[in-house]
């Protein structure tokens, strides 16, 4: 299945999102970004199409979700030329519309895996950071170059990165816009696995299949507890764990 947004009419470079159900029980939804000629740059159009895909029946009924791109690029970043034309008012509206895709992806109840290759820059890295688990090709190039063009990551990039790698490394990466590779990303815990031999999609599906085989409610609740515990005081996080355990213990 291919999701396309035809309002307004899309140009040949506007981009689409392919949805495939795979796995032994066809319970994994694989979403592939297709805007190859623009290295999967995340235009508002492509973001809208991805948002529609996340709301589709294929995704809603899945037990795990994989998001991937093309070999040359998971995504080279947001379409900054388009965003430059926005006023403060239209930017606020953007975050309520197509720009909501990053938080919508993060909020999916089922586990998510990002399969990364080629360029994973700017908005592409922000989208990857919204996934629960990230696996990358060894030649993947990461970076948040926004400050260098007079803006900053604003779709959860700073917020999520500082929680993943700490404030000092986040300052280094964001303020300098420094690019880094899969080996560094793995050493910092930013990705969970490096897939050798061009098998990143297959490895991501393999991980998704493992997640899909876990008890559905337990995975969903655990995902929410982990997210909440990131910011909660220790006592509140411990209480949340205990309440979630008690609820799950009665669910079976």
N, C-alpha and C positions, 0 to 999 in steps of 0.2 A: 504494500500500500504506500502511496506517496501523498503527503499532505501538501496542498498548495493553497495560497491565499490569492484570490482573484479580484479582490476589492481593496484598493484600486487595481487596475490591470497590472500584472507584473511584467517586467522586462525579462529577457532571457537570462540576465545575470542576477535576478532578484533572489533566487534560491528556493529550494524545497527541502523537505524533511521526509526521508523514507522511513516507514515503520515496518518492521519484520517481526513476526512471532517465531521464536525458535526454542530449542531445548527439548529434552526428552518428552515433556508433557506440553510443549508449546506454551509455556507459562512465562517466558522471558520476552520482553519487548525491547528490540534493538532500534534505536533512533539514529539515523545517519544524516548528518548535515551535508547538503549538496549545493554548494555555491563555489564550485571548483575554480572558476576563472578569477574569483576574488579571494581565493584562499580562505573561503568560509568566513569572510568578514561578516560580523553580526549587525546587519542593517536592521532597522525597525521592522522591515518586512519579514526578514528571516526570523527575527525574534518572535513576531506574531505567529508565524507558521509553526515554530517550535512550541509556543504556548498552546496552540490548538492541538498539536500532537500530544502534549502532556495531558490534555483533557480528553483525549480520544478514548473510545471503548477499548481499543487494543492495549493502551497503557493502563487504564483504570482496572482492568480485569487481570493484569499480569501480577506475578509474584516478585519480579525483580526487573529493573530497567537498566539498559546499557545505552549510553550516549557516546557516539563516536563521530569522526569526520572522515576525511580522505587522506591517503598517505602523505600528501604534501602539507596538509594542515588540519589539525583539529579545528582551530580557528586562529587566524592572524590578528583577531581583535575586533573591537567595535568599528563601525563605519563612522570614523570621527569627522569626516567631511560633512556628513549628514547632520551630526549632532552640533557642529559648529553653527549651523543656521538657526538653532533653536533659541528662543527667548527663555527667561526664567519661568514664565508661565507655561510654555510648551514643554519645558524640561520636567516641570512638576507633573504635567499630564502624562508625559512619557513614562515616568516611574509608576504611574497608575495603570498604564496600558501595556505595551509590548515590553517595557523595561521591567515589568513584574515577573518575567520569565525565570530570572535567576532564583528569586525567592520561591516561586512556584515549584521549581525543580527541587530545591532543598527541602521543601515541605511535603514532598510525596511520601505517603505512608510506607511504601515498600522500599527496600534497599536499592541504592543506585550505584552504578559503576561507570566511571569515565574512562574510555579507551583513547589514549592520547598518542599522536604521532605528528611529525613535522613541526609546524609552528603552533605553539600554544601561548599566545601573547594577549595582553590586555584583557578585553572582555572574554576572550577564549579561556584564559586562565581563571578568570572570575567564575565562569560557568563550570569549569572543572573543579574548582574549590567547593562548589555547591554540592558535589557528589559525595556520597559516603565513602567510597573507595576509588582510588585512582591507580591505573596501571598504564605504563608508558613504554613506547618504543625507545631503545637506547639512544637514538639520534634526535629525540624530541628536544626542541628549543623552547625554553620557558622565559617569561619576562613580563614586567608591568611597565611599559614605556611612557605612560600617560604624562608624568610630570615634565618630561622632556619636551612635550608640545603644549605645555601650559595648563594642563588639567590634572586630574588625579583619578585613580580607580574609584568608581562610585557605585558599583553593583555588588557590593559585598566583598570586594577584593581586599581592601585594607582590614576590614573587620574580621574576615575569616583567616587571612594570612597571619595576622598577629596572634591568633589563637593556635594556629598550626605550628609556627616556627618562632614565636616570641617577638617582642617589640624591637630588639636590637637588629635582628636580621631583617625584619620588615622594613625598618628605616633604611638599611643598606640597599635593599632591593627596590623599594619604591622611590626613594629620593634620588638614587643614582640611575634608576631604570636599567639596572644591570641584567643582562641575559645570563641564563645558567642552563646546565644540561641535566639529563635524567639522573646521572650519577650523583650530582649534588642534591637534586630533589629527593632522591631516595635516602641519602645520608641524613638529610634534615627531617625525614618523615613526612615530606609533602606528598610523595607517592608511596604506595605500599609494595609495588612490585615492578620490576623491569622485565619486559617480555622480549626475549631474544629472537632473532630470525624472522622478523616481520610478522610475528604471531600475536600482535597486541589485541586485535579484535577477538581472536579465538580465546586468549587468556582471559579477557574481560567476560566473555560469555561463560567460560568455565567457572569463574568466580561467582557470576550471577546465578548459575545453576546450583552451586553450593548454597548460596543464600536462599534461593527459591525453595530448596529442600528443607529449610528450617521451619519450625512452627510459625505460621504467618503472624499471629497476634504478638507473640513474644518478640519477634524481630522488629515489628513496628513500634512496640512500646519501648524496647531497649534503645532503638534509634532516637526516640523522643527524649528519653531520660538522659542519654549521652549529650544531646544538644543542650538541654536545659542545665545540666550539671556544669557545662563549660563556664557559665556566668554566675551560677547560684552560689551563695555562701555554703561552706562545707556542711553545716548542720542541715540546711534546707535540701542540699543534694542527697545527703544520707537518708533523710526522711522520704524524699521522693523515691529513692531506690526501694525503700522498705514498703511504701504504699503500692508501688508498681508490682513488687513481688507478691504482695498479698492479693492484689487484684488478679494477677495472672494465675496464682495458685488456685483460685476459685473458678477460673474460666474454663478449665478442662472438665 
